Amino acid sequence: MSQAVPEFGYENAAPKHTVAYLAPPVEALLPATPGRALDIGCGNGYWASHLARLGWSVVGIDASAEGIGIARKSFPGMRFEQQLIAPDLLDQLDEEPFDLVLSLEVVEHLYAPREWAQAAFNALRPGGRLVCSTPYHGYLKNLALSLAGKWDWHLKPLWDGGHIKFFSRSTLAELLEEAGFTDLQFRGAGRAPGLWMSMVMSGDRPR
């Protein structure tokens, strides 16, 4: 089983600065009709509550006891569970397959991203969709970081709970396709094209 870093220092369930640039591409890739959703790596519950406001019925999971505690207190009408990412999530949660899995800014924190991808795939019904995001890395952005001498700041090895994996569009697509996802769609998020802060990608479980 894989696990995100357990504590991120959540203070409350107020939106983070990432919401402003992630919300438009995330919403553009959501299925047209709301249904049941699983938020993998829900943290303080903000994105789960955002989905709920859009009409989704949401279950949120996270490895962080602190985050789950804040989510339960802030959004008492929703289900949040402290739960590690595992391929048998449906059995552990005693839930039916979901129409949507949302997992934003999570996979870069995991030692075993393949387990994350397989867990998301297994949690979906046939025809269901994964929408995920992770910081973007590509040639232009990497070159800009190099020319600006910003790699130490960007990778920040002294950041407790920092990023473990660094994905490009092609490596994230490879991960999702390997897990069985099809019909991948991509959106850049934040900054100019090629220098995006994050990328949002969706993939469907075949019917």
Disulfide bonds with the S-S distance in Angstrom:
none
